[in-house]
Amino acid sequence: LSCRHYSRRGVCVPACRFAQGETREFAQGGECFECHPECERIEGNITCNGSGADTCTRCAHFRDGPHCV
């Protein structure tokens, strides 16, 4: 089974929640994954580009080196 656009937990979806929605996501290999909880949700813009606390566009709280904490 393969999806035309993206997959979220085994369900085909037209898009990941890159720039809107309660939970923000990034895509890897056609699959949607949630951003780290310490990433600040940015309305209308990408919140993260990976799953780690060091892949956030901005931190929800504080930054310790490259990581949001």
FIKOLZA-1660 file (N, C-alpha, C; in steps of 0.1 Angstrom, whole numbers, plus 5000, padded with zeros to 4 digits):
% residues 69
   i   px   py   pz ch aa at
   1 5008 4988 5000  A  L  N
   1 5000 5000 5000  A  L CA
   1 5009 5012 5000  A  L  C
   2 5006 5022 4991  A  S  N
   2 5013 5034 4991  A  S CA
   2 5003 5046 4990  A  S  C
   3 5006 5057 4996  A  C  N
   3 4996 5068 4995  A  C CA
   3 5000 5078 4984  A  C  C
   4 4990 5085 4979  A  R  N
   4 4993 5094 4968  A  R CA
   4 5001 5106 4974  A  R  C
   5 4998 5111 4986  A  H  N
   5 5005 5122 4991  A  H CA
   5 5013 5118 5004  A  H  C
   6 5006 5117 5015  A  Y  N
   6 5013 5114 5028  A  Y CA
   6 5006 5103 5035  A  Y  C
   7 5012 5098 5045  A  S  N
   7 5006 5088 5054  A  S CA
   7 5008 5093 5069  A  S  C
   8 4998 5091 5077  A  R  N
   8 4999 5094 5091  A  R CA
   8 4994 5082 5099  A  R  C
   9 5004 5075 5105  A  R  N
   9 5001 5063 5113  A  R CA
   9 4993 5053 5105  A  R  C
  10 4997 5051 5092  A  G  N
  10 4991 5041 5084  A  G CA
  10 4979 5045 5076  A  G  C
  11 4975 5058 5078  A  V  N
  11 4963 5063 5071  A  V CA
  11 4967 5073 5061  A  V  C
  12 4963 5072 5049  A  C  N
  12 4966 5082 5038  A  C CA
  12 4959 5095 5041  A  C  C
  13 4967 5106 5040  A  V  N
  13 4962 5119 5042  A  V CA
  13 4967 5128 5030  A  V  C
  14 4959 5139 5027  A  P  N
  14 4964 5148 5016  A  P CA
  14 4976 5156 5020  A  P  C
  15 4978 5159 5032  A  A  N
  15 4989 5168 5037  A  A CA
  15 4992 5166 5051  A  A  C
  16 5005 5168 5055  A  C  N
  16 5008 5168 5069  A  C CA
  16 5005 5182 5075  A  C  C
  17 5004 5183 5088  A  R  N
  17 5001 5196 5095  A  R CA
  17 5014 5203 5097  A  R  C
  18 5019 5209 5086  A  F  N
  18 5032 5217 5086  A  F CA
  18 5030 5230 5093  A  F  C
  19 5020 5238 5089  A  A  N
  19 5019 5252 5094  A  A CA
  19 5006 5255 5101  A  A  C
  20 4997 5245 5103  A  Q  N
  20 4985 5248 5111  A  Q CA
  20 4980 5235 5118  A  Q  C
  21 4971 5237 5127  A  G  N
  21 4966 5226 5135  A  G CA
  21 4972 5226 5149  A  G  C
  22 4966 5218 5158  A  E  N
  22 4970 5217 5172  A  E CA
  22 4984 5211 5173  A  E  C
  23 4986 5200 5166  A  T  N
  23 4999 5193 5166  A  T CA
  23 5005 5195 5153  A  T  C
  24 5018 5200 5153  A  R  N
  24 5025 5203 5141  A  R CA
  24 5034 5191 5137  A  R  C
  25 5036 5189 5124  A  E  N
  25 5043 5177 5119  A  E CA
  25 5054 5181 5109  A  E  C
  26 5062 5171 5106  A  F  N
  26 5072 5172 5095  A  F CA
  26 5071 5159 5087  A  F  C
  27 5076 5159 5075  A  A  N
  27 5075 5147 5067  A  A CA
  27 5088 5141 5065  A  A  C
  28 5088 5128 5065  A  Q  N
  28 5101 5121 5061  A  Q CA
  28 5096 5108 5054  A  Q  C
  29 5101 5107 5042  A  G  N
  29 5098 5095 5034  A  G CA
  29 5083 5093 5031  A  G  C
  30 5076 5104 5030  A  G  N
  30 5061 5104 5027  A  G CA
  30 5053 5101 5039  A  G  C
  31 5059 5101 5051  A  E  N
  31 5051 5098 5064  A  E CA
  31 5051 5111 5072  A  E  C
  32 5040 5114 5078  A  C  N
  32 5039 5126 5087  A  C CA
  32 5043 5122 5102  A  C  C
  33 5051 5129 5108  A  F  N
  33 5056 5127 5122  A  F CA
  33 5054 5140 5130  A  F  C
  34 5051 5138 5143  A  E  N
  34 5049 5150 5151  A  E CA
  34 5062 5156 5155  A  E  C
  35 5062 5170 5156  A  C  N
  35 5073 5177 5161  A  C CA
  35 5075 5174 5176  A  C  C
  36 5087 5177 5181  A  H  N
  36 5090 5176 5195  A  H CA
  36 5081 5185 5203  A  H  C
  37 5076 5181 5215  A  P  N
  37 5067 5189 5223  A  P CA
  37 5073 5202 5227  A  P  C
  38 5086 5204 5227  A  E  N
  38 5093 5216 5231  A  E CA
  38 5094 5226 5220  A  E  C
  39 5089 5223 5208  A  C  N
  39 5089 5232 5197  A  C CA
  39 5077 5241 5198  A  C  C
  40 5079 5254 5196  A  E  N
  40 5068 5264 5196  A  E CA
  40 5060 5263 5183  A  E  C
  41 5047 5262 5184  A  R  N
  41 5038 5262 5173  A  R CA
  41 5038 5276 5166  A  R  C
  42 5042 5277 5154  A  I  N
  42 5043 5290 5147  A  I CA
  42 5031 5290 5137  A  I  C
  43 5022 5299 5139  A  E  N
  43 5010 5300 5129  A  E CA
  43 5015 5303 5115  A  E  C
  44 5011 5295 5106  A  G  N
  44 5013 5298 5092  A  G CA
  44 5028 5296 5087  A  G  C
  45 5036 5289 5096  A  N  N
  45 5049 5286 5092  A  N CA
  45 5054 5272 5098  A  N  C
  46 5064 5267 5093  A  I  N
  46 5069 5254 5097  A  I CA
  46 5075 5255 5111  A  I  C
  47 5071 5245 5119  A  T  N
  47 5075 5245 5133  A  T CA
  47 5088 5237 5136  A  T  C
  48 5090 5226 5128  A  C  N
  48 5102 5218 5129  A  C CA
  48 5105 5211 5116  A  C  C
  49 5117 5205 5116  A  N  N
  49 5121 5198 5104  A  N CA
  49 5127 5184 5108  A  N  C
  50 5123 5179 5120  A  G  N
  50 5127 5166 5125  A  G CA
  50 5120 5164 5138  A  G  C
  51 5123 5152 5144  A  S  N
  51 5116 5148 5156  A  S CA
  51 5123 5153 5169  A  S  C
  52 5136 5156 5168  A  G  N
  52 5143 5160 5180  A  G CA
  52 5141 5174 5185  A  G  C
  53 5145 5176 5197  A  A  N
  53 5144 5190 5203  A  A CA
  53 5154 5199 5197  A  A  C
  54 5163 5195 5189  A  D  N
  54 5172 5203 5182  A  D CA
  54 5168 5207 5168  A  D  C
  55 5156 5203 5164  A  T  N
  55 5151 5205 5150  A  T CA
  55 5140 5216 5150  A  T  C
  56 5137 5222 5161  A  C  N
  56 5126 5232 5162  A  C CA
  56 5131 5245 5155  A  C  C
  57 5121 5252 5149  A  T  N
  57 5123 5265 5143  A  T CA
  57 5125 5275 5154  A  T  C
  58 5116 5274 5165  A  R  N
  58 5117 5282 5177  A  R CA
  58 5113 5273 5189  A  R  C
  59 5118 5276 5200  A  C  N
  59 5115 5269 5212  A  C CA
  59 5103 5274 5219  A  C  C
  60 5095 5265 5225  A  A  N
  60 5083 5269 5232  A  A CA
  60 5087 5275 5246  A  A  C
  61 5098 5271 5251  A  H  N
  61 5103 5276 5264  A  H CA
  61 5117 5282 5264  A  H  C
  62 5127 5273 5265  A  F  N
  62 5141 5278 5265  A  F CA
  62 5149 5270 5256  A  F  C
  63 5161 5275 5253  A  R  N
  63 5171 5268 5244  A  R CA
  63 5183 5265 5253  A  R  C
  64 5188 5253 5252  A  D  N
  64 5201 5249 5259  A  D CA
  64 5210 5244 5248  A  D  C
  65 5219 5253 5243  A  G  N
  65 5227 5249 5231  A  G CA
  65 5218 5248 5219  A  G  C
  66 5218 5237 5212  A  P  N
  66 5209 5235 5201  A  P CA
  66 5196 5229 5204  A  P  C
  67 5193 5226 5217  A  H  N
  67 5181 5219 5221  A  H CA
  67 5171 5228 5228  A  H  C
  68 5159 5226 5225  A  C  N
  68 5148 5232 5232  A  C CA
  68 5145 5224 5245  A  C  C
  69 5143 5231 5256  A  V  N
  69 5140 5225 5269  A  V CA
  69 5129 5232 5276  A  V  C
% end
